[in-house]
Amino acid sequence: MTGDSRLFQSFWLAGFESACHINRSGLRLDLISATQHDRQIEEDYVRLREVGFRGVREGMRWHLIDRGRRMDFSTVAPMAAAAERQGMQVLWNLCHYGWPEDVDLFSTAFVERFARYCGAAARFLSDRSDEIPYFVPINEISFFAWAAGEVGYIYPHSRGIGWSIKEQLVRAAIAGIEAIWEVDPRARILHVDPLIHVIPPRGRPDLARAAADQRASQFDAWDMLAGGLAPGLGGHPRYLDIVGVNYYHANQWEYPDQRLRWEDQPRDPRWLPLRSLLAEVYHRYDRPMFISETSHFGAGRGRWIREVASEVHRARKAGVPVEGLCLYPIIDRPDWDDPNHWHNSGLWDLQHHPGDRLERVVCQEYAEDLREAQALLAGAP
């Protein structure tokens, strides 16, 4: 039950967490290594095939590849080879919040180094495969800028400079796209960011404008890339190739930060159905789109994926061409700030075994609900 997609090898995609930024404690993360996905890549892909997945989101770790004067793709080669053997289509993240430590984010060198790295990545893949490559140049530009430049959550842990970071990331993404297309003009480019809904608190009409502005900010990076916002950055509609939306249970809230509770029954009437949010993005950009990240944790995992699948089914029937749905993460992951806390958010939980091996243990209830969701969307219009 791979489902129907005009963009990808299968409608159902699996995302492996690849964040590699510097957290609030000053530690460089490497979630690919922390989950042992790099050590168990072949087995992970075999498991995915068994449950109907033929496409994956993976990350290249820029800080491990870019050595300044040379590029070292030894960390990517085993992933690309395993994907080839198992028939997996890979959507490659090129920058997942992390970059080489000898590069200043705000320097022209950042843009230049990123473009050189993107071109080298495209060349590395084109030398090994004739398949059309898919790239996410910079993961979640809008979230990245907020987390790094407004609330000090990830490096450089700044406040009040989110807009400047957003502009710089867009400059780098555009330069990176051009470098990729110089190597392979067929390459498809994906831009992913959170899909959100923000409302003012009840009885606070004075906060309506602030809530609306916060909600509208989700479109900034896409608008910049397409050239409709801050045109001096060099944006153009050709750069906005494929739009990916990331959607979780905490993506709707009262301004400034009071979450609308998805889990409540009855639900807050101000909650917007996912199908409405998807339609808004599609009609705004008229670009191919997919759900690039979604999942829940613990006992709510199954209920969440059933609801998301139902909403996607309704959206597609209404003419919104959602071309894929990515479960992210597909295997569990540790918390960014507490490596001893695991989120229980994957189709497979991870259990420590002797010899320091993280065993993949399927969450049976989630798997059953996933099969129901796959059946609903199999061959759906």
Buried (B, 14 or more C-beta within 10 A) or exposed (E): BBBBBEBBBBBBBBBBBBBBBBBEEEEEBBBBBBBBBBBBBBBBBEBBBEBBBBBBBBBBBBBBBBEEEEBEBEBBEEBBEBBEEBEBBBBBBBBBBBBBEEBEBBEEEBBBBBBBBBBBBBBBBBEBEEBEBBBBBBBBBBBBBBBBBBEBBBBBBBEEBBBBBBBBBBBBBBBBBBBBBBBBEEBBBBBBBBBBBBBBBEEEEEBEEBBBEBBEBBBBBBBBBBBBBBEEBBBEEEBBBBBBBBBBBEBBBBBEEEEBBBEEEEEBEEBEBBBBBBBBBBEBBEBBBBBBBBBBBEEBBBBBBBBBBBBBBBBBEEEBBBBBBBBBBBBBBBEBEEEEEBBBBBBBBBEEEEEEEBEBEBBEEBBEBBEBBBEBBBEBE
